[in-house]
Amino acid sequence: MAENTSEKLRTLIVDDEPLAVERMQVICAKMDDLAVVGTASDGGQALRLIEALKPDLVLLDMTMPEVDGLSVAKALAKEEQRPAVVFVTAHDNYAVEAFDLDAVDYVLKPVKPDRLERAIKRSMARRGDGEREESQWLEELWIPHRSELIRIATSEVGRIDAERDYVRLYVGKGEEARTYLLLQTIAGLEKRLDPAKFIRIHRSTILRKDRIQGLRHDGLGVWSVELEDDEALRIGRTYLPKVKAMAGR
């Protein structure tokens, strides 16, 4: 933990519920890496205090009257010099909307000290990395899992299948393989994924390109992709030209 005050994250707490602010202050007071420099009870006040206090970190509630947390984050995203943002909310359904706002983390209420501490460590690491080169493509996903949201790098996702209004993400390989459901359409997610790394092979399936071992012609114009584990997935006719172009065919 940092001992030098100058190394601490100067933190602004933003929440319209006084009890929630008080709880966050109590938790933050026990963290050596934080120095709370102020609190705000609505988004408009938050933006004014951010401009005046220049905090390193904003612990930002999502649902507030008039100017909500997403609006605050969108306003900050336009600034060259901006604090790190950790969303703090009772609702997990805003995670998809937060994808493009470069937030450090998304913590669910009631806030647990150990969970907030993990978010603070990520904020410290972000500050240590300096200004990151921003990408137009998704680099990570927040996935509701049990009582929290977990972060998964898109580089870990090998396959995505559509399941009605959800997508199922296949993460990891071998004994470490696991799947997660995300409330998002496959078409919406496809637009956010780097086409240099992912390719849609069927209306229900997106694959990471480096997981594809080869293409197989099954006859009568039917083609399949072969994966690392000897599994074969049929290519939809609509997507066949793009898949062949990827293979230089």
C-alpha positions in Angstrom: 0.0 0.0 0.0 1.2 3.5 -0.8 2.3 5.7 2.2 3.1 8.9 0.4 0.1 11.1 0.2 1.1 12.3 -3.3 0.9 8.7 -4.5 -2.7 8.2 -3.3 -5.6 8.3 -5.7 -7.5 11.6 -5.1 -11.0 10.3 -5.1 -14.5 11.8 -5.6 -17.5 9.8 -4.4 -20.7 10.5 -6.4 -24.1 9.1 -5.2 -27.5 10.6 -4.6 -28.1 8.4 -1.5 -26.6 9.9 1.7 -26.3 6.4 3.3 -24.5 5.1 0.3 -22.0 8.0 0.3 -21.4 7.5 4.0 -20.8 3.7 3.5 -18.3 4.5 0.7 -16.5 7.0 2.9 -16.1 4.5 5.7 -14.8 1.8 3.3 -12.4 4.3 1.6 -11.1 5.6 4.9 -9.6 2.1 5.5 -7.8 2.0 2.2 -4.3 3.5 2.3 -4.2 4.1 -1.5 -7.2 6.5 -1.4 -7.7 10.1 -0.3 -11.3 11.2 -0.6 -11.3 14.8 -1.7 -15.0 15.3 -2.0 -18.5 14.0 -2.5 -21.3 14.9 -4.9 -25.0 14.0 -4.8 -25.8 14.4 -8.5 -24.2 14.3 -11.9 -24.2 18.0 -12.5 -22.4 18.7 -9.2 -20.0 15.9 -9.9 -18.9 17.5 -13.2 -18.3 20.8 -11.5 -16.3 19.2 -8.7 -14.3 17.2 -11.1 -13.3 20.3 -13.0 -12.4 22.1 -9.7 -10.8 19.3 -7.8 -9.1 17.3 -10.6 -9.5 13.9 -8.8 -7.6 10.9 -10.0 -10.6 8.6 -9.5 -14.4 9.0 -9.5 -16.5 6.3 -7.7 -19.7 6.9 -9.8 -23.2 5.8 -9.1 -25.1 4.9 -12.2 -28.7 5.9 -11.4 -29.2 9.5 -10.3 -31.9 12.1 -11.1 -31.4 14.5 -14.0 -27.7 13.8 -14.9 -27.0 10.1 -14.4 -23.7 8.3 -14.2 -23.6 7.3 -17.8 -24.0 11.0 -18.8 -21.2 12.0 -16.5 -18.9 9.3 -18.0 -19.8 10.4 -21.5 -19.0 14.0 -20.7 -15.6 12.9 -19.2 -14.8 10.8 -22.2 -14.6 14.0 -24.3 -11.9 15.4 -22.1 -8.2 14.8 -22.8 -7.3 14.8 -19.1 -9.9 12.9 -17.2 -10.1 10.8 -14.0 -10.4 7.1 -13.9 -14.1 6.0 -13.4 -15.3 3.1 -11.4 -19.1 2.6 -11.7 -20.9 1.7 -8.5 -24.4 0.5 -9.0 -27.1 -1.8 -7.8 -27.9 -2.8 -11.3 -25.9 -5.1 -13.6 -27.9 -4.3 -16.7 -25.8 -1.2 -17.5 -22.6 -3.1 -18.1 -23.1 -3.3 -21.9 -23.8 0.4 -22.1 -20.5 1.0 -20.2 -18.4 -0.9 -22.7 -17.4 2.2 -24.7 -16.7 4.5 -21.8 -13.3 3.2 -20.8 -14.3 2.7 -17.2 -11.8 0.9 -14.9 -14.4 -1.3 -13.2 -18.1 -1.9 -12.5 -18.8 -2.7 -8.8 -22.2 -3.9 -7.7 -24.0 -2.7 -4.5 -23.9 -3.5 -1.7 -20.2 -2.7 -2.1 -17.9 -5.2 -0.4 -14.5 -3.8 0.7 -12.5 -6.5 -1.0 -14.3 -6.0 -4.3 -13.7 -2.2 -4.1 -10.1 -2.8 -3.3 -9.7 -4.8 -6.5 -11.1 -1.9 -8.4 -8.7 0.5 -6.7 -5.8 -1.7 -7.6 -6.9 -1.6 -11.3 -7.1 2.2 -11.0 -3.6 2.3 -9.6 -2.3 0.1 -12.4 -4.1 2.3 -15.0 -2.4 5.4 -13.6 1.0 3.6 -13.6 0.5 2.7 -17.3 -0.1 6.3 -18.2 -2.3 7.3 -21.1 -3.4 4.2 -23.0 -3.9 4.2 -26.8 -7.6 4.0 -27.2 -9.1 1.3 -29.6 -12.3 1.5 -31.4 -12.8 -2.2 -30.8 -13.8 -4.0 -27.6 -10.8 -5.2 -25.6 -12.8 -6.6 -22.6 -16.3 -7.5 -21.5 -18.1 -7.2 -18.2 -20.1 -10.4 -17.5 -22.7 -10.7 -14.7 -21.6 -13.8 -12.7 -23.2 -14.7 -9.4 -23.1 -11.6 -7.2 -20.7 -9.5 -9.2 -19.5 -8.6 -12.6 -16.2 -10.1 -13.9 -14.0 -8.8 -16.6 -13.0 -11.0 -19.5 -10.5 -9.9 -22.2 -11.8 -10.5 -25.7 -8.5 -12.2 -26.4 -9.7 -15.0 -24.1 -12.9 -15.5 -26.1 -12.6 -18.2 -28.7 -16.3 -18.6 -29.8 -19.6 -16.7 -29.4 -23.0 -18.4 -30.0 -26.3 -16.6 -30.2 -29.0 -17.7 -27.7 -32.1 -15.6 -28.4 -31.4 -12.2 -26.8 -28.2 -13.4 -25.3 -24.8 -14.6 -26.5 -22.8 -17.4 -24.9 -19.1 -16.7 -24.7 -16.7 -19.7 -24.7 -13.6 -18.7 -22.7 -10.3 -20.5 -22.2 -9.2 -23.9 -23.4 -9.0 -27.5 -22.1 -9.7 -28.0 -18.4 -9.9 -24.2 -17.9 -12.7 -23.8 -20.5 -15.9 -22.1 -19.3 -18.9 -20.4 -20.7 -20.8 -17.2 -19.8 -24.1 -15.7 -20.9 -24.3 -12.0 -21.8 -27.4 -10.0 -22.5 -26.5 -8.8 -25.9 -27.4 -9.6 -29.5 -24.8 -11.3 -31.7 -25.2 -8.6 -34.3 -24.6 -5.9 -31.8 -21.5 -7.6 -30.4 -20.1 -8.3 -33.9 -20.0 -4.6 -34.6 -17.8 -4.0 -31.5 -15.3 -6.8 -32.2 -12.1 -6.3 -34.2 -12.7 -7.8 -37.6 -9.0 -8.6 -37.8 -9.4 -11.0 -34.9 -13.0 -12.2 -35.2 -15.1 -13.5 -38.0 -18.8 -14.5 -38.2 -19.2 -17.8 -39.9 -23.0 -18.3 -39.3 -25.9 -16.2 -38.2 -25.5 -17.9 -34.8 -21.7 -18.1 -34.5 -18.6 -15.8 -34.3 -15.1 -17.3 -34.0 -11.8 -15.9 -33.1 -9.7 -16.3 -36.2 -6.7 -17.8 -34.5 -8.8 -20.7 -33.2 -9.6 -21.8 -36.8 -7.3 -24.7 -38.0 -8.7 -25.0 -41.5 -11.7 -25.2 -43.9 -13.3 -28.4 -45.1 -15.6 -28.8 -48.2 -18.3 -31.3 -47.3 -19.8 -31.4 -50.8 -22.8 -29.8 -52.5 -21.5 -26.4 -51.7 -21.4 -27.0 -47.9 -18.2 -25.8 -46.1 -17.2 -26.2 -42.4 -14.4 -24.7 -40.3 -12.2 -27.0 -38.3 -11.2 -26.0 -34.8 -8.3 -26.9 -32.6 -10.2 -29.7 -30.8 -11.2 -31.4 -34.0 -14.7 -29.9 -33.8 -16.2 -28.8 -37.1 -18.7 -26.0 -37.4 -20.8 -25.4 -40.6 -20.4 -22.1 -42.4 -23.6 -20.3 -43.4 -23.9 -19.5 -47.1 -24.2 -15.8 -46.4 -20.8 -15.8 -44.6 -18.9 -18.3 -46.8 -17.4 -15.7 -49.2 -15.8 -13.7 -46.3 -14.5 -16.9 -44.6 -13.0 -18.0 -47.9 -11.4 -14.6 -48.4 -9.8 -14.9 -45.0 -8.2 -18.1 -46.2 -7.1 -16.6 -49.5 -9.6 -18.6 -51.5 
